[in-house]
Amino acid sequence: MWLMALFTFREAWRKKVAFIAGALTLAFLILYGIGLHFISGGSMVHTANPTASAASYYAMMQAITLFVLGIYLASFLVAGLAILAAVGSIAGEIENGSLYTLAVRPLSRRDLLLGKFLGLAAMLVLYAAIFFLALAGLVYWQTGLVIPGLGPALGLFILEPLVLLAVTMLGTTRLSTLGNGVLAFALYALAIVGGMMEQIGALVESTAAIYTGVVTSLILPADAVYRRLVATVVDRLPAGNGQDIPRLINPQSMLGPFGSQSTPSDWMLVYTLVYIVILLAAAVYVFNRRDV
């Protein structure tokens, strides 16, 4: 299994999808950095005490808003890479006949599938970590803001593509490459729309909209992980000083539907981890029973 994981990790970096994702990521970081430079306008956050002055506090709010929007857009690139990297990992090899070469070796189907998952997961973890730290570094360089809760937020950003990877690995054991890709992207779109509805519902106090978002999070908890990431960062921001900086300012409300007014609980994170394990177990079961 570990040799298959190492082989898959190497192959993942050699695929054109990894090269395209890298090029798009570099272009995104360049545009994001340019945008930060012109939008921030040289306004720097007083890192020792962001509430020292109204100017520093509002610069902090502006910087955290730009960071959250950057993470939101970056999530699409990371999710796309997770789906495209795994969409044909089993189905594609069955379709082109290369799986039969692996099948004759002393390698069980379980080890084959889990090895592919671990190899792709290692690639995604490395890619997501570099991407996230690059965004945080650009924010610090242009605004002076050290992202609060950087470690936990990094862990949550890494977790998001692993959810989509587990979904895609299950799909590739039964569906064709095209069908699996359509299903994975459709589920991700459903999760994004549901997450938006949940946050808007929290803003307008609509219980029905909130529950709709919760249901979509149970179907695919990818957006819930993003919302928890936002809460991890934003909820650690210092409050106003009560004088020139009102204490009643709610950073989450300033982020609108991109924020986390309705924050997923710790149980949702536990559910996400269990979700990944269950989907992998289901993928192994389906692959073992499939006639190839």
C-alpha positions as CSV (number, residue, x, y, z in Angstrom):
1,M,0.0,0.0,0.0
2,W,2.8,2.4,0.9
3,L,4.6,1.7,-2.3
4,M,1.4,2.4,-4.2
5,A,1.0,5.7,-2.2
6,L,4.5,6.8,-3.2
7,F,4.0,5.8,-6.8
8,T,0.7,7.8,-6.9
9,F,2.3,10.8,-5.2
10,R,5.0,11.0,-7.9
11,E,2.6,10.4,-10.7
12,A,0.2,13.1,-9.4
13,W,2.9,15.7,-9.8
14,R,3.7,14.6,-13.3
15,K,0.1,14.9,-14.6
16,K,-0.9,17.9,-16.6
17,V,-3.7,18.7,-14.1
18,A,-1.0,19.4,-11.5
19,F,1.0,21.6,-13.8
20,I,-2.2,23.5,-14.8
21,A,-3.2,23.9,-11.2
22,G,0.3,25.2,-10.3
23,A,0.2,27.7,-13.1
24,L,-3.3,28.9,-12.1
25,T,-2.2,29.1,-8.5
26,L,0.8,31.2,-9.4
27,A,-1.4,33.5,-11.5
28,F,-3.9,33.8,-8.7
29,L,-1.3,34.7,-6.1
30,I,0.2,37.4,-8.4
31,L,-3.2,39.0,-9.0
32,Y,-4.1,38.6,-5.3
33,G,-0.9,40.3,-4.2
34,I,-1.4,43.2,-6.7
35,G,-5.0,43.6,-5.5
36,L,-3.8,43.6,-1.9
37,H,-1.2,46.3,-2.7
38,F,-3.7,48.7,-4.3
39,I,-6.7,48.0,-2.1
40,S,-4.8,48.3,1.2
41,G,-3.2,51.6,0.0
42,G,-0.3,51.3,2.4
43,S,-2.6,51.1,5.4
44,M,-0.7,48.9,7.9
45,V,-2.0,47.1,11.0
46,H,-0.4,47.9,14.3
47,T,0.5,44.2,15.0
48,A,1.2,44.7,18.7
49,N,-2.2,46.2,19.3
50,P,-4.6,46.5,16.4
51,T,-7.0,48.5,18.6
52,A,-4.5,51.2,19.4
53,S,-6.1,53.5,16.9
54,A,-9.2,53.6,14.7
55,A,-7.0,53.6,11.6
56,S,-5.2,50.4,12.7
57,Y,-8.4,48.7,13.7
58,Y,-10.1,49.4,10.4
59,A,-7.0,48.4,8.5
60,M,-7.2,45.1,10.4
61,M,-10.8,44.6,9.4
62,Q,-10.0,45.4,5.7
63,A,-7.0,43.0,5.8
64,I,-9.0,40.1,7.3
65,T,-11.8,40.7,4.8
66,L,-9.4,40.4,1.9
67,F,-7.8,37.3,3.5
68,V,-11.2,35.6,3.9
69,L,-12.1,36.3,0.3
70,G,-8.8,35.0,-0.9
71,I,-9.3,31.8,1.1
72,Y,-12.8,31.5,-0.4
73,L,-11.5,31.7,-4.0
74,A,-8.5,29.5,-3.2
75,S,-10.9,26.8,-2.0
76,F,-12.2,26.5,-5.5
77,L,-8.8,25.8,-6.9
78,V,-7.9,23.3,-4.2
79,A,-11.3,21.6,-4.6
80,G,-10.9,21.4,-8.4
81,L,-7.5,19.8,-8.1
82,A,-8.8,17.3,-5.6
83,I,-11.6,16.2,-7.9
84,L,-9.6,16.2,-11.1
85,A,-6.6,14.4,-9.6
86,A,-8.8,11.5,-8.4
87,V,-11.7,11.4,-10.8
88,G,-10.3,8.7,-13.0
89,S,-7.9,7.0,-10.5
90,I,-9.7,3.7,-10.7
91,A,-12.3,4.2,-13.5
92,G,-9.8,5.6,-15.9
93,E,-7.4,2.7,-15.4
94,I,-10.2,0.2,-16.0
95,E,-11.2,2.1,-19.1
96,N,-7.7,2.1,-20.6
97,G,-6.8,-1.4,-19.4
98,S,-3.8,-0.4,-17.2
99,L,-5.5,-1.7,-14.0
100,Y,-5.1,-5.3,-15.3
101,T,-1.3,-4.9,-15.1
102,L,-1.6,-3.9,-11.4
103,A,-4.2,-6.6,-10.7
104,V,-1.8,-9.4,-11.5
105,R,0.7,-8.3,-8.9
106,P,0.5,-9.4,-5.2
107,L,-1.5,-6.3,-4.3
108,S,-5.0,-6.4,-2.9
109,R,-7.7,-4.1,-4.2
110,R,-7.9,-2.5,-0.7
111,D,-4.2,-1.7,-0.8
112,L,-4.5,-0.4,-4.3
113,L,-7.3,2.0,-3.5
114,L,-6.0,3.2,-0.2
115,G,-2.5,3.6,-1.6
116,K,-3.9,5.8,-4.3
117,F,-5.9,7.8,-1.7
118,L,-2.8,8.3,0.5
119,G,-0.6,9.3,-2.4
120,L,-3.1,11.9,-3.7
121,A,-3.8,13.1,-0.1
122,A,-0.1,13.7,0.4
123,M,0.0,15.8,-2.8
124,L,-3.1,17.8,-1.8
125,V,-1.9,18.4,1.7
126,L,1.4,19.8,0.4
127,Y,-0.3,21.9,-2.2
128,A,-3.0,23.3,0.1
129,A,-0.4,24.1,2.8
130,I,1.8,26.0,0.5
131,F,-1.2,27.8,-1.0
132,F,-2.6,28.8,2.4
133,L,0.7,30.0,3.8
134,A,1.4,32.0,0.6
135,L,-1.9,33.8,1.1
136,A,-1.2,34.5,4.7
137,G,2.3,35.7,3.8
138,L,1.0,38.1,1.2
139,V,-1.5,39.6,3.7
140,Y,1.2,40.1,6.2
141,W,3.6,41.6,3.6
142,Q,1.1,44.1,2.3
143,T,-0.9,44.9,5.5
144,G,1.2,43.9,8.5
145,L,-1.5,41.6,9.8
146,V,-0.5,38.3,11.4
147,I,-3.4,36.0,10.8
148,P,-4.8,34.9,14.2
149,G,-5.2,31.1,14.7
150,L,-3.0,30.4,11.7
151,G,-2.2,26.8,12.8
152,P,-5.8,25.6,13.3
153,A,-6.9,27.5,10.2
154,L,-4.2,25.8,8.1
155,G,-5.4,22.4,9.4
156,L,-8.9,23.1,8.3
157,F,-7.9,24.4,4.9
158,I,-6.0,21.1,4.4
159,L,-9.0,19.1,5.5
160,E,-11.4,20.5,2.9
161,P,-9.8,18.9,-0.2
162,L,-9.5,15.6,1.7
163,V,-13.3,15.5,2.0
164,L,-13.7,15.9,-1.8
165,L,-10.9,13.4,-2.4
166,A,-12.8,10.8,-0.4
167,V,-16.1,11.5,-2.3
168,T,-14.3,11.2,-5.6
169,M,-12.5,8.0,-4.7
170,L,-15.8,6.4,-3.8
171,G,-17.3,7.6,-7.1
172,T,-14.4,6.3,-9.2
173,T,-15.0,2.7,-8.0
174,R,-18.4,2.5,-9.6
175,L,-18.9,5.4,-12.1
176,S,-17.2,6.3,-15.3
177,T,-14.6,9.1,-15.2
178,L,-17.0,11.6,-16.7
179,G,-19.9,10.6,-14.5
180,N,-17.8,10.7,-11.4
181,G,-16.5,14.2,-12.3
182,V,-20.0,15.5,-12.9
183,L,-21.3,14.1,-9.6
184,A,-18.3,15.4,-7.5
185,F,-18.6,18.9,-8.9
186,A,-22.4,18.9,-8.5
187,L,-22.1,17.9,-4.9
188,Y,-19.5,20.6,-4.3
189,A,-21.7,23.2,-5.9
190,L,-24.6,22.0,-3.8
191,A,-22.5,22.4,-0.6
192,I,-21.4,25.9,-1.7
193,V,-25.0,27.1,-2.4
194,G,-26.2,25.5,0.8
195,G,-23.5,27.2,2.8
196,M,-24.4,30.6,1.3
197,M,-28.1,30.0,2.1
198,E,-27.2,29.1,5.7
199,Q,-25.2,32.3,6.2
200,I,-27.8,34.5,4.6
201,G,-30.4,32.8,6.8
202,A,-28.3,33.6,9.9
203,L,-28.1,37.2,8.8
204,V,-31.9,37.6,8.2
205,E,-32.8,35.2,11.0
206,S,-34.4,32.6,8.7
207,T,-34.5,29.2,10.5
208,A,-35.5,27.3,7.3
209,A,-32.5,28.7,5.4
210,I,-30.2,27.7,8.2
211,Y,-31.5,24.2,8.3
212,T,-31.2,23.9,4.5
213,G,-27.5,24.7,4.9
214,V,-27.0,22.2,7.7
215,V,-28.6,19.5,5.5
216,T,-26.3,20.2,2.6
217,S,-23.3,20.2,5.0
218,L,-24.3,16.7,6.1
219,I,-24.4,15.6,2.4
220,L,-21.0,17.1,1.8
221,P,-19.2,18.9,4.7
222,A,-16.7,20.7,2.5
223,D,-18.3,24.2,2.9
224,A,-18.8,23.6,6.6
225,V,-15.0,23.1,7.0
226,Y,-14.5,26.5,5.3
227,R,-17.0,28.2,7.6
228,R,-15.2,26.8,10.6
229,L,-11.9,28.1,9.2
230,V,-13.4,31.6,8.9
231,A,-14.7,31.4,12.5
232,T,-11.4,30.2,13.7
233,V,-9.7,33.3,12.3
234,V,-12.3,36.0,12.7
235,D,-13.5,35.1,16.2
236,R,-9.9,35.6,17.5
237,L,-9.8,39.3,16.4
238,P,-9.6,41.8,19.2
239,A,-12.8,43.8,20.1
240,G,-13.0,47.6,19.8
241,N,-11.8,49.8,22.7
242,G,-15.3,51.2,23.2
243,Q,-14.2,54.8,22.4
244,D,-13.3,55.6,18.9
245,I,-13.7,52.0,17.9
246,P,-17.2,50.6,18.8
247,R,-17.2,47.2,20.6
248,L,-20.4,46.3,18.9
249,I,-18.8,45.9,15.5
250,N,-19.3,42.3,14.4
251,P,-16.6,41.2,12.0
252,Q,-18.7,38.3,10.8
253,S,-21.6,40.5,9.7
254,M,-19.1,42.6,7.7
255,L,-18.1,39.5,5.8
256,G,-21.8,38.8,4.8
257,P,-22.4,35.4,3.1
258,F,-18.6,34.8,3.0
259,G,-18.4,34.8,6.8
260,S,-19.5,32.4,9.4
261,Q,-22.5,33.8,11.2
262,S,-23.7,30.2,11.6
263,T,-20.6,28.5,12.7
264,P,-20.3,24.7,12.5
265,S,-19.7,23.0,15.9
266,D,-16.9,20.7,17.0
267,W,-19.3,17.8,16.3
268,M,-19.4,18.8,12.6
269,L,-15.6,18.4,12.5
270,V,-15.9,15.0,14.1
271,Y,-18.6,14.2,11.6
272,T,-16.3,15.3,8.8
273,L,-13.5,12.9,9.9
274,V,-16.0,10.0,10.3
275,Y,-17.4,10.9,6.9
276,I,-14.0,10.5,5.2
277,V,-13.4,7.2,6.9
278,I,-16.9,5.8,6.0
279,L,-16.6,6.9,2.4
280,L,-13.2,5.2,2.1
281,A,-14.6,2.0,3.7
282,A,-17.5,2.1,1.2
283,A,-15.0,2.6,-1.6
284,V,-13.0,-0.4,-0.6
285,Y,-16.2,-2.5,-0.3
286,V,-17.6,-1.4,-3.7
287,F,-14.2,-1.9,-5.4
288,N,-13.8,-5.4,-3.9
289,R,-17.2,-6.4,-5.3
290,R,-16.8,-4.9,-8.7
291,D,-16.2,-7.2,-11.6
292,V,-13.3,-5.9,-13.6
